[in-house]
């Protein structure tokens, strides 16, 4: 820990619990209420007036422990002994054990803030908040602290190591530096003796690994198993610079004709890979199919309407026609006209109904008629 300044936590001095008991017994009222220090925490600023309020108790505690530090165990034991004899001191809702721990924690905070005043800057801040009389009392109280206490740091730094002589440290560094240089020179000489010259070192041989191509200029790995071509022999190697990625021989097929035509689809890459052509009979048949609307609207499939019903719902306001093409058949929706489409939706639906009954128009024709009547 010498490089990081050492540890900062030290054991607090152990004090006789009986001496603390006598101090707290003398100042019972202060032990009940520490004034401003009932709510001040460790991290907050020092409250000068709060220290003046606790001045009599602090003077007796410094006489017992001049360092301003007290071990928490005897502190709790003395307060617990006092509250056992005088239970009326605990006027809170907490039990005596919790109340004792709270009082001991308050005493620890007050002593910590008192040790801070050994710093001139902290003392300057507190002096500005006090009168002349209170300032003299606080200075006398701080003067009772030990000389080694400053900024709330512990006093008994027994583990503090004495620094080494700077001259001795510099001489040690120079000797270590000379020894290190000699060792490095010896290692460099050994490496030079072991390493052979550059000419005698092993070198990797260069081998060109071009892609093998078929007669059409495509990679041979794309050929089907039945159409695989023998690899070129060593006696007849590929021409220098004949790499597939450099020369792009696959474009020779596309360059044979300036424009591609449907009848040329069997040539090129498809033919080289052994893929056959597909018949277009199924596609031609599917393209020749007629839409269902044209067949339904043909005169040969026209059927007279057996019954046509009109209905006028109110939510939302609209009218729609249903009809059946024969007796016993279920009525189906034919067409619908809403009030939003036209305020005269009843007249429009009446005209379409007459056409269905007299002219026996189909559903598609009824939709066209509605579009004409609504001027769509």
Secondary structure, DSSP 8 states (H G I E B T S, - for coil): -GGGT-----------HHHHHHHHHHTHHHHH--GGGGT--TTS---HHHHHHTHHHHHHHHHH-TTS---HHHHHHHHHHHHHH-GGG--SSS-HHHHHHHHHHHHHHHHHHHHHTTSHHHHHHHHTTS-HHHHHHHHHHHHTS-TT--TT--S--TT------HHHHHHHHHHHHHHHHHHHHHHHHHHHHHS--TTTS-----------B-TTSSBGGGS-GGG------GGG---TT--HHHH-GGGGTGGGSSS--GGGTTSTHHHHTT------HHHHHHHT---HHHHHTSGGG----SEEEEE--BTTBEEEEEEESSTT---EEEEEEETTT-TTHHHHHHHHHHHHHHT---HHHHHHHHHHHTT-
